Amino acid sequence: MTKRYDVVVIGAGPAGLAAACKACEKGARRVLVAERDREAGGILNQCIHNGFGLHYFKEELTGPEYAGRFVDLLGKTGVELKLDTMVVDITKDKTVHAINTTDGYMELKAGAIVLAMGCRERTRGAIAIPGDRPAGIFTAGAAQRYVNMEGWMVGKRVVVLGSGDIGLIMARRMTLEGAKVLACVELMPYSNGLTRNIVQCLQDYDIPLYLSHTITNIIGKERVAQVVVSKVDENRRPIPGSEILFDCDTVLLSVGLIPENELTRSAEIAIDPRTNGAIVFENMETSAPGIFGCGNVVHVHDLVDFVTGESQRAGAAAARHALGQQDTGGVLEVEAGSCVTYTVPQRVRRDHVEKSMELFFRVNNVYHNMEIKVMDGDSQLCRFKREHMAPGEMERIAVPRVLLDKVRGDRITVTVVPQEGA
Amino acid sequence: MFDVAVIGCGVVGSGIACELSRFRLSVAMVEKENDVACGTTKANSAIVHAGYDPEPGTKMARLNVEGSRMMEDLCRRLNVRYKRIGSLVLAFRESEMECVRALYGRGLQNGVEGLRILAKEETLKLEPGLNPEVAGALYAPSAAIVDPWGLAIALAQTAVLNGAKLYLNSPVESIEEAGGFYRIRAGKNNIEAKYVVNAAGTHADEINNLAAKPFFKILPVKGEYYLLDKNQGGVVSHTIFHTPTAAGKGVLISPTVQGNLIVGPTADPASGPDDTAVTAEGLQKIAREALRCDASVNLRESIRNFAGVRAATERDDFILEASPDAPRFVNAAAIKSPGLSASPAIAKEARKILEGIGLRCEEKEHFTEYRRPPLFKDMTDGERRIAFGRDPLYGRVVCRCETVTQGDIRAALRGPIPPVSVDGVKRRCGAGMGRCQGGFCGPRVHELLSRAYRVPMERIMQDKTGSYILTGETKAGDAT
């Protein structure tokens, strides 16, 4: 038996929840959210620290509170939420295959699909850390789940590898729970986390941050006993003789996030190798008409507030598509220029931009006193000044529609250059 | 009193115990770890070699070819993953082509079927992604890939199902000849058996020396590997070797039965029988050699690195024989590569050796092979619906990377040798084998084990005894 929906949203994290609510608001009637976990809210449920919602709600919330606002909102709509439900396959013709313990194997036809599966953490295997393979090596998020949601401690003496936000947050969390965090070790010469997290999670607790260092050996047969940390040269190669030995029982890894695009690939949707997420248009539509993506499955965000905004755009567009409006028209490519690693969206159909187009990107290094320029060939469309830019902090600019209408070429380029006179 | 005690439950020991369980014999299986298949069996290339490598006339040569012939049928009966994909030994220079011709000749002598020497064009036709400078290759269509721990577990479960008694957590400390039988002290157990088979892998010399005069020493050789994401599983469709050197068969590139790509091994002296640490140098070496054969292998898609230890000795052959001095004591030792390939034949051979020294083997009327329960991910849509009808827990995906359901895990927990650790579940169902390496499903599997055994979460191990995951409750305590 095949059930039909206007919009099927895959994932009930912040992206899926916002997209579903918006799709409903924009007139989609039969909306389903399929969530593989036991509760809605996604990773926010284990992020019990505050700092969420400053942009979107203009107040400081914890992760569960932020998620709770959208779960409540969803409850007031007619959206159907299926928890404990795994989508195992999707196809280009927008058929969704899913299973759970009450409905069994389901085949669902969707007018539009929103991909909101989020991301997963890079593991030890992905970065090939040498040494033994004992217990006690956790990705920071897995440890966070044990500690914050299930009430279990994962170790007593901890070394954190990577200075991504989850690692920094967990360094503080483990300290507050009575563990000793011996070091936070970062391969790059700068942190990949938000500055506020470096201050509030490491400096406030006297946890040393070792920049340009990495773990070069893990020792321990059954459980981690020691790790060796080495300094690295400018090519990120360990420098012999620089080894520091830490006696510890736990290693937490915060070494990057990978968008979970297995379903995206199964629908043969084009992926951007720079983001590891789908290539999207201004309305978050992927290369497959009627399939949209939003949140960390498209590109990894730092702030959930931006996920919400992006996902509402995807939800609105999915509703429009399901109701029979096709988004077509001339396409402008968005190109990453100097110092810029990627942009989202990668493609713009300017006829569909209302007042302005929101554009996200990251830079490839730490910069000061820079200027973001959006170029149409040699001519400048607009510019934005920034005092400080870092790879760990996603940039957001809004390009007005009136300027996009002036573009003569087939592409616009986002570049970052030193401020004139700086 | 047991008729036979088999020490070591890897693919060799389990295979021998399984073979013996076909007969009216009481069999003890003695394993030092908390599960079977914990040593070399879980960390190797997972290849069924065709049999052209070993020196003609050796036991290795004969048993490799015999074992390879038996493997497909055995795996089919036990529902163990096996795939005959064939192998290629690549040559890049004329000198290496000579080596290919020598291997071909050796293969013929060993009785390997279907061997062919391929020219450059034919080689590239079979594997278009290879380095185009390849000069030719030896093609062995009978080579295959297999799930080694799946095989060992299925063999051990079959043995248990047919009456063998499994002693886990039982490291052997002493073996004493007590006049017509042996008294074995193993952990907390005292086991008495008339015959003893030593299948203790990298520890086989220690076990021999407890009962007999020292006459061999295991010189452990470490093999390091990369396991790559399934998106790399199709880079090659055969097992690809480079021509061997004195150091060993060299680095291979192969799909695995799980759909990943395996790249390795190195062959360096290990610091001890349990030295399974991977090294930066080893990984670099693999990268260098693999990319020489096929530049399209993307090692950045690594999901795990591991190392296994091979039980090499000075003798370039298996030690599969009755002890020269200890009565009723059989060594199945020095089973290095191609040990996995040979294992079905080793099991038969070991039984014949036991018969030769007096063990009476009468076939049982009823012998049941344990078929591994089918996994949800391998089922057709129709089978999935049936499985779900029988157990709705087949509708709950626990491991999202490998699509392992709670139904799969429950079936494993009901098997003759249920898993006790998170990695035990992984070896039986594949949960945690995927790209997130248990990041998401680890805590869920952990919880399922805790509930199944009604023991606190802190007492569930990642793998071996001592590999604890949790150190206690948080200040607020267990939330569940």
Interface residues (C-beta under 8 A of the other chain):
Chain A: R36 D84 M86 V88 I99 N100 T101 T102 D103 G104 Y105 R120 E121 T123 R124 G125 A126 A128 P130 G131 D132 R133 P134 A135 G136 T139 G141 A142 R145 Y146 V147 M149 E150 G151 W152 M153 V154 G155 K156 E177 G178 T216 N217 I219 K221 E222 R223 P238 D249 E262 R265
Chain B: Y226 L227 N231 D274 T276 A277 V278 T279 A280 G282 L283 S302 I303 R304 N305 F306 D381 R384 R385 F388 G389 P392 L393 Y394 G395 R396 V397 R400 C401 T403 T405 R435 C436 Q437 G438 G439 F440 G442 P443 E447 M457 E458 M461 Q462 D463 K464 T465 G466 S467 Y468 I469 L470 T471 G472 E473 T474 K475 A476 G477 D478 A479 T480
